[in-house]
Amino acid sequence: MSDCIEFPAPILILGIMPRSGTNFLHQLICLHPGCVSSVLWEDFFLHPAPLLEAYAHAVYSEWIPLTREKLEPVIKSPIDSLLHHLGNGLLSFLYTQNSKSQRLVAKTPWVRNLSYVFRLFPNAQILLLVRDGRSVVESGVTSFYWDETSAMHQWAQAAQEILQFQQDYSHLSDQYLVLKYEDLYLNTVEAMTKILNFLNLDLQHYDFSKALDTPVIGSSDLRREQGQYKIHWQPVEKTGEFQPLNRWENWSDAKHSLFNKIAGQQMLKLGYTLQETLMEETEPKMNFSTDFVDNKNGSHQHRKNLNDHDKIVKQILEKYQAVLDNSTQDNFYY
């Protein structure tokens, strides 16, 4: 049973991390007349998703046994049902001032807490945008003065989250599509044809000529202003000087070697190649165990014991706080 207000299946763009091309993909999709942009530039709805799960468990724990007993025959999983309804409330907010007859297009340049996306938005179609980690790192260092090594680790962790998501949600593979920025840029018509078909959007209503002339927004190539590096977010006509695929061509052998050790496994698994170096190659020794809630091992399942719910709430809050304490997200745009 679900009496949620249903919208046309929303289109959620999730980039592996900032500088992955979510603005470009968002512009391309919104050229279709059947789509409408979210009211927010970026929503980050998944980042605090563990708090919504903690809320759902906390609320459920307050219900008296009689309430739970009456609910169980009607709703298989009250926690997941609550999360679905909360997700619909978030979608309703994104539709503010927009027609609900069109497909909502929302974006976030992160995949943090990706495992929650179908629990909050079970009817959504997800576009997961990846980009060569070297280009992401170099763009971020140039644009926002990221720490190189930290950015390499961030990219590797985000890539691992996508790979884990593909494994855990292979049964929903018809609801998400993993895309490469490089394919989108080099073969725009072919890539958009694939995307539009996946989204069940009529190709005849799409202006492919406009797609090929899509302006550039927020690129690190457009950063110089009054002698200083500064990013702006105004559309700029794309010229032949715009070369987003070779940002790392001047990397040293040592830098390539460091990147390969940190993120090499994830690069290969996502279909990228690595720059061979003369330096000794060693297998990366990274622990990709997630700081997030393990949804496969029962955190979302119905618990009759109220103490179990209290423990779950405490665990979720503790793990979410650990994520906040260790997060460098706030430094990525400044």
GITA-V425212 format. One record per residue. N is the residue number from 1. PSI is psi as a letter, one per 30 degrees, with the letter a starting at -180 (none if undefined). D_CENTER is the distance of its C-alpha to the mean C-alpha in Angstrom with 1 decimal. Layout:
BEGIN
((N;PSI;D_CENTER) (N;PSI;D_CENTER))
END
This chain:
BEGIN
((1;k;28.9) (2;j;26.3) (3;g;27.5) (4;k;24.1) (5;j;24.2) (6;k;22.3) (7;l;20.7) (8;k;20.1) (9;j;17.0) (10;l;14.2) (11;j;11.8) (12;j;8.2) (13;k;6.4) (14;j;2.7) (15;l;4.4) (16;e;5.7) (17;l;7.3) (18;k;9.6) (19;g;12.1) (20;f;10.2) (21;g;11.5) (22;e;9.3) (23;e;12.6) (24;e;14.5) (25;e;12.6) (26;e;12.8) (27;e;16.4) (28;e;17.2) (29;e;16.1) (30;f;17.9) (31;f;21.0) (32;k;21.6) (33;f;23.9) (34;g;22.4) (35;l;19.2) (36;k;18.9) (37;k;16.5) (38;l;15.3) (39;f;17.7) (40;k;15.1) (41;e;14.0) (42;k;10.7) (43;f;10.5) (44;h;8.6) (45;f;9.9) (46;f;8.3) (47;e;9.6) (48;g;13.2) (49;e;12.8) (50;f;15.5) (51;e;17.8) (52;e;17.7) (53;e;18.6) (54;e;21.3) (55;e;22.5) (56;e;22.9) (57;e;24.8) (58;e;26.9) (59;e;27.8) (60;e;28.7) (61;f;30.9) (62;f;33.0) (63;k;34.0) (64;l;37.5) (65;e;38.1) (66;e;39.7) (67;e;36.6) (68;e;34.4) (69;e;37.1) (70;f;37.3) (71;e;33.6) (72;e;33.1) (73;f;34.9) (74;e;32.9) (75;j;29.3) (76;e;28.5) (77;j;25.7) (78;e;26.1) (79;e;23.2) (80;e;20.7) (81;e;22.6) (82;e;22.3) (83;e;18.5) (84;e;18.5) (85;e;20.8) (86;e;18.9) (87;e;15.8) (88;e;18.3) (89;e;19.5) (90;e;16.2) (91;e;16.0) (92;e;19.7) (93;e;19.0) (94;f;16.5) (95;f;19.4) (96;k;21.8) (97;g;24.3) (98;l;22.8) (99;k;24.4) (100;g;23.2) (101;f;24.6) (102;l;21.8) (103;k;18.3) (104;k;15.9) (105;j;13.1) (106;l;10.5) (107;l;7.6) (108;k;5.6) (109;h;5.7) (110;l;4.1) (111;g;3.2) (112;k;6.6) (113;h;8.5) (114;f;6.5) (115;f;10.2) (116;f;10.9) (117;e;9.1) (118;f;12.4) (119;e;14.6) (120;e;13.8) (121;i;13.3) (122;f;15.4) (123;g;16.3) (124;l;13.0) (125;k;12.2) (126;k;8.7) (127;j;8.1) (128;j;6.1) (129;j;7.5) (130;l;9.3) (131;k;12.2) (132;k;15.3) (133;e;15.0) (134;e;18.3) (135;e;17.5) (136;e;14.5) (137;e;16.9) (138;e;19.8) (139;e;18.1) (140;e;17.0) (141;e;20.5) (142;e;22.1) (143;e;20.3) (144;g;19.7) (145;h;22.0) (146;l;19.5) (147;k;21.3) (148;e;21.1) (149;e;21.3) (150;e;18.8) (151;e;16.2) (152;e;17.1) (153;e;16.6) (154;e;13.2) (155;e;12.1) (156;e;14.0) (157;e;12.6) (158;e;8.9) (159;e;10.4) (160;e;12.4) (161;e;9.8) (162;e;8.7) (163;e;12.4) (164;e;13.3) (165;e;11.1) (166;e;13.0) (167;e;16.1) (168;f;15.9) (169;h;14.9) (170;f;17.0) (171;f;19.1) (172;g;16.4) (173;f;15.8) (174;f;17.1) (175;f;14.2) (176;l;11.4) (177;k;11.7) (178;k;10.6) (179;k;11.7) (180;k;13.2) (181;e;13.5) (182;e;17.1) (183;e;17.9) (184;e;16.7) (185;e;18.9) (186;e;21.9) (187;i;22.2) (188;e;20.8) (189;e;23.1) (190;e;22.6) (191;e;18.8) (192;e;18.9) (193;e;21.5) (194;e;19.4) (195;e;16.4) (196;e;19.0) (197;e;20.8) (198;e;17.8) (199;f;17.2) (200;h;21.0) (201;k;21.6) (202;k;25.1) (203;e;25.4) (204;f;28.7) (205;g;27.2) (206;k;24.8) (207;j;26.2) (208;f;25.4) (209;e;27.7) (210;e;25.6) (211;e;22.5) (212;f;24.4) (213;g;25.4) (214;k;22.1) (215;l;22.6) (216;k;20.7) (217;k;18.8) (218;g;18.1) (219;k;19.0) (220;f;20.6) (221;f;23.5) (222;g;24.4) (223;f;24.4) (224;k;28.2) (225;j;30.0) (226;h;33.5) (227;g;33.5) (228;l;30.4) (229;k;26.8) (230;k;24.9) (231;k;21.8) (232;l;22.2) (233;g;20.1) (234;k;22.8) (235;k;22.8) (236;k;25.0) (237;k;26.7) (238;k;25.6) (239;l;28.5) (240;f;29.5) (241;f;28.9) (242;j;25.1) (243;i;24.1) (244;f;20.5) (245;f;20.8) (246;h;23.5) (247;f;22.3) (248;g;23.3) (249;f;26.6) (250;g;28.7) (251;k;27.3) (252;l;30.0) (253;e;30.8) (254;e;30.1) (255;e;26.6) (256;e;25.7) (257;e;27.3) (258;e;25.3) (259;e;21.9) (260;e;23.1) (261;e;24.1) (262;e;20.8) (263;g;18.2) (264;e;20.6) (265;e;20.0) (266;e;16.3) (267;e;17.1) (268;e;19.7) (269;f;17.8) (270;g;15.2) (271;g;18.3) (272;l;19.1) (273;l;22.5) (274;l;23.7) (275;k;26.4) (276;k;29.5) (277;l;31.2) (278;f;34.8) (279;l;33.7) (280;k;33.8) (281;k;30.6) (282;l;29.7) (283;k;27.1) (284;k;24.3) (285;i;25.0) (286;k;21.7) (287;j;21.0) (288;g;17.5) (289;k;18.5) (290;k;15.8) (291;f;16.6) (292;l;14.9) (293;k;17.0) (294;j;18.0) (295;f;17.6) (296;f;19.7) (297;g;22.7) (298;g;23.5) (299;f;21.8) (300;f;21.1) (301;l;24.6) (302;k;27.5) (303;k;29.7) (304;f;33.2) (305;k;34.2) (306;e;33.3) (307;e;33.4) (308;e;30.6) (309;e;28.4) (310;e;29.5) (311;e;28.6) (312;e;25.1) (313;e;24.6) (314;e;25.9) (315;e;23.9) (316;e;20.5) (317;e;21.6) (318;e;22.8) (319;e;19.7) (320;e;17.5) (321;e;20.2) (322;e;20.0) (323;e;16.4) (324;e;17.3) (325;e;20.4) (326;f;18.8) (327;k;15.8) (328;g;16.2) (329;e;13.5) (330;f;16.3) (331;f;17.8) (332;f;15.2) (333;g;16.3) (334;none;20.0))
END
